[in-house]
Amino acid sequence: MLFEASRAKAVDKLNHFIENNLLEYSKLRNFDFGPSNRSNISCLSPYITHGALNELEVIDKSLKKFSFVKNEKFIQEVLWRVYWKGWLELRPNVWSDYLIELKKLRNEFKNNQNYIDAIEGKTNLECFNQWVNELKENNYLHNHTRMWFASIWIFTLELPWQLGAEFFMKHLYDGDAASNTLGWRWVAGVQTQGKHYLASEWNINKFTNNRFKNIKLNENATPIFSNRTYPINKKDFINSEILENQTLLIFENNMAFEFSDFKEHKFKKIFLISNDSNRSIELSEKVLKFKANLLKDQKIRLDEESINCEIININDLKKITEEIYALYPTVGENLDFIEINQLKNIKFLYRKLDQFSWQYCNKGFFNFKNYIPKIITKFN
Ligand SMILES: Cc1cc2nc3c(=O)[nH]c(=O)nc-3n(C[C@H](O)[C@H](O)[C@H](O)COP(=O)(O)OP(=O)(O)OC[C@H]3O[C@@H](n4cnc5c(N)ncnc54)[C@H](O)[C@@H]3O)c2cc1C
């Protein structure tokens, strides 16, 4: 399976999916037919994660093809990402605590044979081993498979979810602090406390068309216990007034200036920020290359518009002392860099979609879902 690091290719993929596969999405989306047959899902997440495709652009195109009712499931899925991000923005300590726990566990498990067998795909579970190899080779896994994978990791192999989430982040092209950390927490049963996701043999058989043998799982495990609660951190996501002729930063996880709410604004210079070494979670070479190529692709598009831009390393931000603007990179590694280095000269610009939607992220997704028609009406 190939993900080409180009917005043009992403748009082609989106158009093709909408024309040919969207209609059957809600019926077929839970099936993992294998890496050579992915037409039942969009495979757009590597692009949406980096902002190379914008959620509203995706929803807008889908609504031009089918009504909201026919499209509801797909739109809900696209907005899960916005919801997870908003949920984490309101509780950023979930991310910082995760990184602290991860550091400790990494040390504890570095010589643990079960852990080593798991990340090398050498367990006695054929399906799990195949998914490990698929993840490393294709840098993508189907959503249902991510759920089974995480569940097996936690409840059958009895490994800490934090290390599994790190393994995903390292190899996924769509690796995202919010969707990944909260996805793993949800499977473990600490996101919705006491409710975990247990993979079962019949479910894997059904949704993989019986592609695997010997699926002996712990199907009776109890949820991971955590008594940590995270009160909501009240924060206003208000944009600073943008002055003319200023500098703008675009981070690798929030690209596509031409689709941003600030595209009409005249910036004297845009810096595209790569971040390959200042990370708490080391990324694989392939993931770093994918990000670098998406940044280059964004630069080409800005050059074509004669917008003055340059790709720089995140470390170079420490040398800039003037006041600058940045498309808000959201809770995760890029924001951590800004905070750790106390780069107070950076003023954030929030997306209108996030500003509006994040107010509904204080509770669970079922509550958020009720506001989706309102969100769609506002932006469509
Ligand atoms: C343990 C676990 C870890 C995950 N880690 C990530 C991650 O690091 N990055 C990431 O982007 N997604 C993550 N997901 C969510 C989901 O698996 C992927 O977004 C989805 O598989 C992407 O494939 P697709 O583009 O074909 O999705 P489609 O089914 O075609 O959905 C369309 C779009 O909706 C969004 N979406 C769909 N499902 C979800 C979801 N559950 N959460 C958030 N957004 C969703 C994605 O942007 C996706 O491109 C994780 C899920 C689990 C269970």
The ligand as an SDF file (V2000), in Angstrom:
LIG
                    3D

 53 58  0  0  0  0  0  0  0  0999 V2000
   -5.4490    2.3780   19.2980 C   0  0  0  0  0  0  0  0  0  0  0  0
   -5.7740    3.3560   18.1950 C   0  0  0  0  0  0  0  0  0  0  0  0
   -4.8000    4.2580   17.7880 C   0  0  0  0  0  0  0  0  0  0  0  0
   -5.0890    5.1820   16.7800 C   0  0  0  0  0  0  0  0  0  0  0  0
   -4.1100    6.0940   16.4010 N   0  0  0  0  0  0  0  0  0  0  0  0
   -4.3900    7.0250   15.4760 C   0  0  0  0  0  0  0  0  0  0  0  0
   -3.4110    8.0050   15.1170 C   0  0  0  0  0  0  0  0  0  0  0  0
   -2.3040    8.0570   15.6450 O   0  0  0  0  0  0  0  0  0  0  0  0
   -3.7550    8.8990   14.1470 N   0  0  0  0  0  0  0  0  0  0  0  0
   -4.9570    8.8860   13.5320 C   0  0  0  0  0  0  0  0  0  0  0  0
   -5.1840    9.7000   12.6460 O   0  0  0  0  0  0  0  0  0  0  0  0
   -5.8970    8.0030   13.8840 N   0  0  0  0  0  0  0  0  0  0  0  0
   -5.6580    7.0650   14.8280 C   0  0  0  0  0  0  0  0  0  0  0  0
   -6.6250    6.1570   15.1600 N   0  0  0  0  0  0  0  0  0  0  0  0
   -7.9670    6.3060   14.5890 C   0  0  0  0  0  0  0  0  0  0  0  0
   -8.2630    5.5090   13.3140 C   0  0  0  0  0  0  0  0  0  0  0  0
   -7.8540    4.1790   13.4680 O   0  0  0  0  0  0  0  0  0  0  0  0
   -7.6120    6.0940   12.0520 C   0  0  0  0  0  0  0  0  0  0  0  0
   -7.8310    7.4720   11.9720 O   0  0  0  0  0  0  0  0  0  0  0  0
   -8.2290    5.4140   10.8070 C   0  0  0  0  0  0  0  0  0  0  0  0
   -7.9790    4.0360   10.8600 O   0  0  0  0  0  0  0  0  0  0  0  0
   -7.6640    5.9970    9.5770 C   0  0  0  0  0  0  0  0  0  0  0  0
   -8.0060    5.2610    8.4370 O   0  0  0  0  0  0  0  0  0  0  0  0
   -8.9140    5.9050    7.2920 P   0  0  0  0  0  0  0  0  0  0  0  0
   -8.3490    7.2130    6.8870 O   0  0  0  0  0  0  0  0  0  0  0  0
   -9.0710    4.8860    6.2290 O   0  0  0  0  0  0  0  0  0  0  0  0
  -10.2720    6.0980    8.0670 O   0  0  0  0  0  0  0  0  0  0  0  0
  -11.7730    6.2190    7.5590 P   0  0  0  0  0  0  0  0  0  0  0  0
  -12.5480    5.1280    8.1840 O   0  0  0  0  0  0  0  0  0  0  0  0
  -11.8510    6.3440    6.0920 O   0  0  0  0  0  0  0  0  0  0  0  0
  -12.2540    7.5620    8.2570 O   0  0  0  0  0  0  0  0  0  0  0  0
  -12.1360    8.8430    7.6350 C   0  0  0  0  0  0  0  0  0  0  0  0
  -11.3150    9.7720    8.5200 C   0  0  0  0  0  0  0  0  0  0  0  0
  -11.9340    9.9260    9.7800 O   0  0  0  0  0  0  0  0  0  0  0  0
  -10.9560   10.0600   10.8100 C   0  0  0  0  0  0  0  0  0  0  0  0
  -11.1250    8.9650   11.7670 N   0  0  0  0  0  0  0  0  0  0  0  0
  -11.6970    7.7710   11.5450 C   0  0  0  0  0  0  0  0  0  0  0  0
  -11.7390    7.0580   12.6770 N   0  0  0  0  0  0  0  0  0  0  0  0
  -11.1640    7.8020   13.6310 C   0  0  0  0  0  0  0  0  0  0  0  0
  -10.9060    7.6330   15.0260 C   0  0  0  0  0  0  0  0  0  0  0  0
  -11.2770    6.5230   15.6730 N   0  0  0  0  0  0  0  0  0  0  0  0
  -10.2840    8.6190   15.6990 N   0  0  0  0  0  0  0  0  0  0  0  0
   -9.9320    9.7540   15.0590 C   0  0  0  0  0  0  0  0  0  0  0  0
  -10.1600    9.9850   13.7640 N   0  0  0  0  0  0  0  0  0  0  0  0
  -10.7630    9.0290   13.0570 C   0  0  0  0  0  0  0  0  0  0  0  0
   -9.6070    9.9960   10.1210 C   0  0  0  0  0  0  0  0  0  0  0  0
   -9.1510   11.2980    9.8530 O   0  0  0  0  0  0  0  0  0  0  0  0
   -9.9150    9.2690    8.8230 C   0  0  0  0  0  0  0  0  0  0  0  0
   -9.0110    9.5780    7.8110 O   0  0  0  0  0  0  0  0  0  0  0  0
   -6.3670    5.2060   16.1730 C   0  0  0  0  0  0  0  0  0  0  0  0
   -7.3210    4.2840   16.5940 C   0  0  0  0  0  0  0  0  0  0  0  0
   -7.0370    3.3640   17.5800 C   0  0  0  0  0  0  0  0  0  0  0  0
   -8.0880    2.3760   18.0010 C   0  0  0  0  0  0  0  0  0  0  0  0
  1  2  1  0
  2  3  1  0
  2 52  2  0
  3  4  2  0
  4  5  1  0
  4 50  1  0
  5  6  2  0
  6  7  1  0
  6 13  1  0
  7  8  2  0
  7  9  1  0
  9 10  1  0
 10 11  2  0
 10 12  1  0
 12 13  2  0
 13 14  1  0
 14 15  1  0
 14 50  1  0
 15 16  1  0
 16 17  1  0
 16 18  1  0
 18 19  1  0
 18 20  1  0
 20 21  1  0
 20 22  1  0
 22 23  1  0
 23 24  1  0
 24 25  2  0
 24 26  1  0
 24 27  1  0
 27 28  1  0
 28 29  2  0
 28 30  1  0
 28 31  1  0
 31 32  1  0
 32 33  1  0
 33 34  1  0
 33 48  1  0
 34 35  1  0
 35 36  1  0
 35 46  1  0
 36 37  1  0
 36 45  1  0
 37 38  2  0
 38 39  1  0
 39 40  1  0
 39 45  2  0
 40 41  1  0
 40 42  2  0
 42 43  1  0
 43 44  2  0
 44 45  1  0
 46 47  1  0
 46 48  1  0
 48 49  1  0
 50 51  2  0
 51 52  1  0
 52 53  1  0
M  END
$$$$
